[in-house]
Structure formats: C-alpha cells, structure tokens
Amino acid sequence: MTRTRFANSEYKVNLLSIQPRSNNRRLWFLSSKALAAPLYGIAALSLVLFYLVGSLNADDWPQINGPARNGVVSDTVLLSQWPSNQLKTVWTRKIGQGNSGPVLAGEKLYIFHRPGKNYLVEALDRNTGAVLWKRELPAEYTGGVDGDLGPKSVPLVYQGKIFLVGAEGNLFCLDAENGDLKWKKELLKIYRAQPGYFGVGSSPIIVDDRLILNVGGREASVVALDVNSGKEVWRAFDDDASYSSPIVVGLGKVRVVVVVTRLNLIGIEPLTGNVLFKTPFGKSGPTVNGAIPVLVKNERGSFLFVSAAYGVGARWYRVSADKIETVWENDSSFSSQYSTPVEFNGLLFGTAGREDYGNGSFRCFDPADGKVMWERAKFSVGHTLLIGKHLLVLDCKGGIHVLKASRSQFDRIFTGRLFDGEARSMPAISNGLLYARSNARGGEGELKCVVIGKSR
C-alpha cells in the first residue's frame, strides 16, 4: 500500500521575474503554488521552463540537463565555421573524482567533486575559472561497481542556495554566495534506503519551495523537503530509487512531478505528494534506470518517453493528470543505459546502447510509433543537447560532435576531442561556452570551458 503524508497547504501566486544579461528585455511568467490558480496553454509551458529554479537569468544552467531539464539550449548560436578538430579553450582546472556535472548561476560556476578523503564544492568565476570560494564536506561513500568514490548527482541552485547529494546519500544545503552550511540530511539513514550499484546518483528538483528527491526509502520512495529548513513536507510511494532524475510537467490544469523509480514510473502532485498515476517500468536484477523522462506534446495529446538498457527497452506513454497508458513498447527503437534523448520537430535524437558493452549508436526515431528513421552504428554513448537546429553530443570517451538535427540522415558537421579520457558527466552551456568535466584518471580529472559559439 502506498502511504502519503503531507503538510503546509499554503496556496498563493507569485510573479517570477527573469532578467537576461544579453539585453534589456524583461520577461514575466506566472508561477502558481496551487490548483487554485489553473495554468493553461502557453502560460503552463512558461511555468515549466522557469519556476523550477526561482528567479534566474536567461543564461543560467542551474540544474541537470538545463533550465527546463529537456536538454534544450536557448541562449547560444553555434559557430558558423568549425576548426579542424580542436576547440578554443578559455580555461581549465584539475578536479577530483565523481560524475557530478557543473551548474551555472549568475557569474558563478559550481562544481562538486572528490579530490581526496572529503568532497569539495567550489564556486568559480564562470569566465575565468578563478576560485571564489570552496568548502569541504564529509564523504562517507566507500565505492560501488564502478570504483569511483566521487558524487554522481548534479547540484541544484535555487534562490541563493545550492543543494548537493553525496554518493552515500547525504544531502547538503549551502549558501550559494559563500558556501556556508545551512542544513544537512542523512537521507539513506532517515528513510532506510539502499545506495544502489553506483551509490546515490539521482539529482533533485524543486517545485514551489519543495526539494523533491528520488530517495528509495520504505514508504518514502519520493520525498519533499522544505528548501529553507530541510523539514519533511511529504513522502510518497514504496520502491527503491533509480539513477533517473525527476522532471515536472504541465498536464492540463495540473502540474505533475514524473519520477522513474527502481521498478516504476510514477506521477506525483508536487504540493501534496499524492500519487496521481503509476505503471511498472524497469527490471529486477543487475539493472539500472538512468535516463531522464522526456515529455512530448502534440495535437494528439501529452506523451512521455522513457528508456533503459538491460533488456528493458523503450516505452511511449499517453499521459494525463490522473492516467497513464502504454502506446507501444519494445527493445529495438531506443535502449539507453543512462543518456537522455532530445526532441526536435516531433522526433527524438540521442545515443542508444551500453557503454560497458561498446554497442552504442546514434539514432533518430519517431516516438509516435517507435520507427527508427536512421542510425549511426559504433557511436559512443553520450549526452545530447539541442542548440537551434543542431545537436551537440559529448561522448563517454571524451569526444565532441555537432550534428544537424535531420530526419533523413546522420549529418555530422564537426567532430573533435574534448578530453583524452572518460567523460560521462553531463555538461552545461551558456552564452556560447561549453562547460564540461572528464572523469578522474588516477584520482584526477579536468574541468574545461571551451568556445562553441556566441550569445544569442
């Protein structure tokens, strides 16, 4: 039986102001804290894009997979002429272990890594790489299947705070301005959860001052905490955690937090924690769910795409605020070990396959029926971002690629090397600059800022 506890049923409406750096236009979007202020059409889409992280600049990248968690880059125009193989490097910095990617807020870049016994959080000048502040945090993780001791979860910046989850499941809230510790929670101990094969790796999301985490505890699979105090607001469902990060979507008049757990896909009302829909997804045994769900809306309705490797395959669901139904499922269209595809003109693009099997491929497919439009075999698994009509791909071996988002063929216009070694972490992009990190080799990795274009 699923039990849900909740508190704090405050309802109010806020105006969220977003001030881009690149021009003087001021954008206003309505952010609702309750069903008392229903959202329709464009207003709902605007809310999904911007209320997640509070007041922010248009060129911030404050969380995993971008401002809207959909891999779409809106503030960058790619280079018109590409070098033969090497991009211009603005700055580099040596860092420690971990798969936690960088995030950007204001003039700061934040990186979470493990150079030694403890974790290290660093705030850097995004333009120069200079250290603005740093703070050590205790690390209790002793390793898993991959042997990497660093954090896996990507930080989240929200209203002057930065939230970080260590691989052992400890949650830290710091002051984003100076690194002071505001509060801490030992999530796995509190909720009696297991760390998984690679430690804890799902990145949290924030909705209406609620920090929502894929914890995997007993009768506390998903938990919401107050961002200011860390106090529990609600807990819901009963399943282990996955490595997939939640998203929030607008379905009609209702906002829904979509979470892939260890063996399920669920939709949760973010204010109360009520489970609105659920369906089995995943496979028991030595498997993981790592990719982020993808929402696609068209004239036929609202749909969710979810995928995993290990014989699980892909699912295409029709979804409403209180119902989810499978349209199709197979293990041939797209099976992702951890990478998330991006949507462009109704098609999905990304890398399928498993890194450890070396069977990666780049694919374009139609999610409406699962038809593969084209495939490029022997393409290393990696992360795909959409920039205008182009795809930027960072593969797990340190390669970087730029493709046209074509429905008819694989059309690569640039390929080069960003790192000499492994690079599994998700990147950040802002104002024509790409920020990415490699994985530690012998305990030492690299954080790099390179030029891929200019500010839009």
C-alpha positions in Angstrom: 0.0 0.0 0.0 1.3 3.5 -0.8 1.0 6.0 2.0 1.4 9.7 1.6 2.0 12.3 4.3 1.9 16.0 3.7 1.8 19.3 5.5 1.9 23.0 4.7 -1.0 23.5 2.3 -0.2 27.2 1.6 -1.7 28.4 -1.7 -0.5 31.6 -3.3 0.5 33.1 -6.7 3.9 34.6 -7.4 5.3 36.6 -10.3 8.6 35.4 -11.4 11.0 37.9 -13.0 13.7 36.8 -15.3 16.3 39.3 -16.4 18.6 38.2 -19.3 22.1 39.5 -19.2 22.3 39.9 -23.0 19.6 42.6 -23.4 17.2 44.8 -21.6 14.0 42.8 -22.2 12.2 41.8 -19.1 10.1 38.6 -19.1 7.4 37.9 -16.6 5.8 34.5 -16.0 3.1 33.5 -13.7 4.0 30.9 -11.1 1.2 29.1 -9.3 1.5 27.5 -5.9 -1.8 25.7 -6.0 -4.6 24.3 -8.2 -6.4 27.5 -7.1 -4.6 29.2 -10.0 -5.0 26.8 -13.0 -2.5 27.1 -15.8 -3.4 26.9 -19.5 -1.5 26.7 -22.8 1.5 28.9 -23.1 1.4 30.0 -19.5 1.8 26.4 -18.4 4.7 25.9 -20.7 6.4 29.1 -19.5 6.0 27.9 -15.9 7.6 24.6 -16.7 10.6 26.4 -18.1 11.2 28.8 -15.3 9.6 28.2 -12.0 11.7 25.2 -11.2 14.7 27.3 -10.0 13.3 30.5 -8.8 14.4 33.9 -10.0 17.2 33.3 -12.5 19.0 34.8 -15.5 18.1 33.6 -19.0 21.7 32.3 -19.4 21.8 30.3 -16.2 22.1 26.5 -16.2 21.2 25.8 -12.6 20.4 22.1 -12.7 20.8 18.8 -14.6 20.1 18.9 -18.3 19.4 22.6 -18.5 16.9 25.1 -17.2 13.9 23.1 -18.3 15.6 19.6 -17.9 15.0 18.9 -21.5 18.5 19.4 -23.0 17.5 22.5 -24.9 19.9 25.4 -25.1 18.2 28.7 -25.9 20.9 31.4 -25.4 23.6 30.1 -27.8 24.3 30.4 -31.5 26.8 27.8 -32.7 30.0 28.6 -34.6 29.4 29.2 -38.3 32.9 27.8 -39.1 34.4 25.0 -37.1 38.1 24.2 -36.5 39.6 21.1 -37.9 39.4 19.2 -34.6 40.3 21.4 -31.6 38.0 23.9 -30.0 39.3 27.1 -28.4 39.9 26.6 -24.6 39.0 29.5 -22.3 40.2 27.9 -19.1 40.8 24.5 -17.5 41.0 23.3 -13.9 42.1 20.0 -12.3 39.4 18.3 -10.2 38.8 15.1 -8.3 36.6 12.0 -8.7 32.9 12.0 -9.5 30.3 12.1 -12.3 28.6 15.3 -11.0 28.4 17.9 -13.8 28.8 21.7 -13.5 26.0 24.1 -13.0 25.8 27.9 -13.6 24.0 30.7 -11.7 24.8 34.4 -12.0 28.5 34.8 -12.6 29.4 31.6 -10.8 30.0 28.1 -11.9 29.7 25.4 -9.2 31.5 22.0 -9.3 31.1 19.1 -6.8 33.9 16.6 -6.7 36.1 14.5 -4.5 39.8 15.2 -4.7 40.7 13.2 -1.6 39.1 12.0 1.6 36.3 14.6 1.6 34.0 16.1 -1.0 34.9 19.6 -2.3 32.4 22.2 -3.5 33.9 25.0 -5.4 32.4 28.3 -6.7 34.4 29.5 -9.7 34.2 32.6 -11.9 32.4 31.2 -14.9 34.5 33.4 -17.3 38.0 32.8 -15.8 37.8 29.7 -13.7 39.1 31.6 -10.7 38.1 30.2 -7.3 35.6 32.4 -5.5 35.0 30.1 -2.5 35.4 26.5 -1.7 34.1 24.2 1.1 34.9 20.7 2.1 32.1 18.3 3.0 32.4 14.9 4.7 32.3 12.0 2.3 31.2 8.5 3.6 30.9 6.7 0.3 33.4 3.8 0.0 32.7 2.7 -3.6 30.4 0.6 -5.7 30.6 -1.3 -9.0 32.5 1.5 -10.9 35.0 2.2 -8.2 34.6 5.9 -8.4 34.3 7.5 -5.0 33.0 10.9 -6.0 29.5 12.3 -6.2 27.2 11.3 -9.0 24.3 13.7 -8.5 24.4 17.1 -10.3 24.0 20.1 -7.9 20.9 22.4 -8.0 21.0 26.1 -7.4 17.8 27.9 -6.2 17.2 31.3 -4.7 20.7 31.8 -3.2 21.1 28.2 -2.1 22.9 25.2 -3.6 21.8 21.6 -2.9 24.2 18.7 -3.2 23.7 15.0 -2.7 26.7 12.8 -2.0 27.1 9.3 -3.3 26.4 7.9 0.2 23.1 9.8 0.2 23.9 12.7 2.4 22.1 15.9 1.4 23.7 19.3 1.9 22.2 22.8 1.6 24.8 25.6 1.3 24.7 29.3 0.9 25.5 29.8 -2.8 27.1 33.1 -2.1 29.8 32.0 0.4 29.4 28.2 0.9 28.2 28.3 4.5 26.3 25.2 5.5 22.6 25.9 6.1 21.4 22.3 6.9 22.2 18.7 6.2 20.2 15.4 6.0 21.4 11.8 6.0 18.7 10.6 3.6 19.5 6.9 3.4 19.7 6.6 7.2 16.5 8.6 7.8 14.4 6.7 5.2 16.1 3.3 5.4 17.1 3.3 1.7 19.8 1.4 -0.2 22.5 3.2 -2.2 22.4 1.1 -5.4 25.2 -0.3 -7.5 27.0 3.0 -8.0 25.9 4.9 -4.9 23.2 7.6 -5.0 23.0 9.4 -8.3 19.6 10.9 -8.9 19.5 14.7 -9.0 16.8 16.5 -7.1 14.2 19.0 -8.4 12.5 22.0 -6.8 8.8 22.9 -7.2 7.2 25.6 -5.1 10.0 25.6 -2.4 9.8 21.9 -2.1 13.0 20.0 -2.8 11.8 16.7 -4.3 14.2 13.7 -4.2 14.2 10.2 -5.6 15.3 8.6 -2.3 14.1 5.0 -2.5 13.1 4.6 1.2 10.5 2.3 2.7 7.1 4.0 2.1 9.2 7.0 1.2 10.3 6.4 -2.4 10.0 10.1 -3.2 10.4 12.7 -0.5 9.7 16.5 -0.5 11.7 18.7 1.9 11.3 22.4 2.7 14.1 24.2 0.9 14.7 26.6 3.8 14.8 24.2 6.7 15.1 20.7 5.3 12.0 19.7 7.2 9.9 17.0 5.5 6.8 18.2 3.7 5.6 14.8 2.4 6.7 11.3 1.5 5.1 9.0 -1.1 5.3 5.6 -2.7 7.3 2.5 -1.8 10.1 1.4 -4.1 13.9 1.6 -4.4 15.5 4.6 -6.1 16.8 4.8 -9.6 19.6 7.0 -11.2 17.0 8.9 -13.2 16.2 12.5 -12.2 12.6 13.7 -11.8 11.0 16.3 -14.2 7.9 18.4 -13.7 5.3 18.7 -16.4 2.1 20.5 -17.0 -0.8 18.2 -17.8 -4.0 20.2 -18.4 -4.6 22.3 -15.3 -2.3 20.2 -13.1 1.4 20.1 -12.6 2.9 16.6 -12.1 6.3 15.5 -10.9 7.3 12.5 -13.0 9.7 10.1 -11.3 11.3 6.9 -12.6 12.0 4.7 -9.5 13.7 1.3 -9.5 10.8 -0.6 -11.0 8.1 2.0 -11.7 7.2 5.2 -13.5 5.0 7.5 -11.3 3.3 10.9 -11.4 3.1 12.9 -8.1 1.2 16.1 -7.3 4.0 18.3 -6.0 2.0 20.2 -3.4 0.7 17.2 -1.5 2.7 14.2 -2.6 -0.5 12.4 -3.8 0.4 9.7 -6.4 -1.7 10.5 -9.5 -0.6 7.6 -11.7 1.8 4.8 -11.8 2.9 2.0 -14.1 5.6 -0.7 -14.0 8.9 0.2 -15.6 12.3 -1.5 -15.2 13.6 -4.9 -14.5 14.8 -6.6 -11.3 18.3 -8.0 -11.0 21.5 -6.2 -12.1 19.9 -3.4 -14.0 19.5 0.4 -13.5 17.2 3.1 -14.8 19.3 6.2 -15.6 17.8 8.2 -18.4 15.5 11.2 -17.6 11.9 11.0 -18.8 11.1 13.1 -21.9 7.7 14.9 -22.3 6.4 15.5 -25.8 3.2 17.4 -26.5 1.4 17.5 -29.9 -2.1 17.7 -31.4 -2.7 14.1 -30.2 -2.1 14.9 -26.6 0.7 14.6 -24.0 3.2 11.8 -24.1 6.1 10.5 -22.0 9.1 8.7 -23.4 11.2 6.5 -21.0 14.0 4.1 -21.8 16.5 1.8 -20.2 19.0 -0.8 -21.3 19.5 -4.3 -19.8 16.6 -5.7 -21.8 14.1 -3.1 -20.6 13.9 -1.1 -23.8 11.7 1.9 -24.5 8.1 2.9 -23.6 5.9 5.5 -25.1 3.0 6.5 -22.8 -0.1 8.7 -23.3 -0.5 10.6 -20.1 -2.9 12.9 -18.4 -3.1 14.2 -14.8 -4.6 11.0 -13.5 -4.0 8.3 -16.1 -1.1 6.7 -18.0 -1.4 4.2 -20.7 1.2 2.4 -22.9 1.0 3.2 -26.6 3.9 1.0 -27.6 7.0 -0.7 -26.0 10.0 -2.5 -27.5 13.7 -3.1 -27.1 14.6 -2.1 -30.6 13.8 1.6 -31.1 16.0 3.0 -28.3 17.5 1.4 -25.3 19.5 3.8 -23.1 21.9 2.9 -20.3 21.9 6.4 -18.9 21.7 9.0 -21.8 18.6 11.0 -22.4 17.4 11.9 -26.0 16.2 15.4 -27.0 13.1 16.2 -29.0 13.1 18.3 -32.2 10.2 18.6 -34.6 8.4 15.6 -33.1 11.4 13.3 -33.4 13.8 12.1 -30.7 17.6 12.1 -31.1 20.3 10.5 -28.9 22.7 7.7 -28.2 21.3 4.2 -27.5 23.2 1.2 -26.2 25.5 0.4 -23.3 28.9 1.9 -22.6 30.2 -1.3 -21.0 29.2 -3.4 -24.0 30.6 -0.9 -26.5 27.5 -1.2 -28.6 26.5 2.5 -28.7 24.8 4.1 -31.7 23.3 7.5 -32.5 19.7 7.3 -33.6 16.8 9.4 -34.8 13.4 7.9 -34.3 9.8 8.8 -34.3 8.3 8.3 -30.8 4.8 8.1 -32.2 5.4 4.6 -33.4 9.0 3.8 -32.5 10.2 3.8 -36.1 14.0 4.4 -36.4 14.5 7.0 -39.1 18.2 6.4 -39.2 21.1 5.0 -37.1 24.8 5.6 -37.0 26.4 2.5 -35.5 29.6 2.4 -33.5 28.9 5.8 -31.9 30.0 6.0 -28.2 27.2 6.5 -25.7 27.0 10.1 -24.5 24.9 13.2 -23.7 22.9 15.0 -26.4 21.8 18.7 -26.3 19.7 20.7 -28.8 21.0 24.1 -30.0 18.8 25.6 -32.6 18.6 23.1 -35.4 21.8 21.3 -34.3 22.7 18.6 -31.8 25.8 18.8 -29.7 26.9 15.4 -28.4 29.6 14.7 -25.7 30.5 11.0 -25.8 31.8 9.0 -22.9 35.3 8.7 -24.4 35.9 12.4 -24.4 34.7 13.1 -28.0 32.6 16.1 -29.0 30.3 16.1 -32.1 28.0 18.6 -33.8 25.2 17.2 -36.0 22.4 18.6 -38.0 19.0 17.6 -36.4 18.0 15.9 -39.7 15.1 13.5 -40.0 16.6 11.8 -43.1 20.3 11.1 -42.3 23.3 11.3 -40.0 24.9 14.6 -40.9 27.9 15.5 -38.8 29.5 18.9 -39.3 32.2 18.7 -36.6 33.9 16.1 -34.5 36.9 16.5 -32.2 38.3 15.6 -28.8 37.5 17.4 -25.6 39.3 15.1 -23.2 41.8 12.3 -23.6 40.0 10.1 -21.1 36.5 9.1 -20.0 33.8 11.8 -19.7 30.4 10.6 -18.5 29.3 13.8 -16.7 26.5 16.0 -18.1 27.8 19.4 -19.3 26.4 22.9 -19.0 26.2 25.5 -21.8 25.8 29.3 -21.6 26.4 32.2 -24.0 28.4 30.2 -26.5 30.6 28.5 -23.9 30.6 24.8 -23.1 31.5 23.7 -19.5 32.3 20.0 -19.2 34.4 17.7 -17.0 36.3 14.5 -17.5 36.3 11.6 -15.1 39.3 11.2 -12.8 42.3 9.2 -14.0 44.4 8.2 -11.1 42.2 10.4 -8.9 42.5 13.5 -11.1 40.0 14.8 -13.6 39.6 18.0 -15.6 37.0 20.8 -15.8 37.1 22.7 -19.0 35.5 25.7 -20.6 35.6 25.9 -24.4 34.1 28.1 -27.1 31.3 26.5 -29.2 29.6 29.7 -30.4 28.3 33.1 -29.2 25.5 34.5 -27.2 22.2 34.6 -29.0 
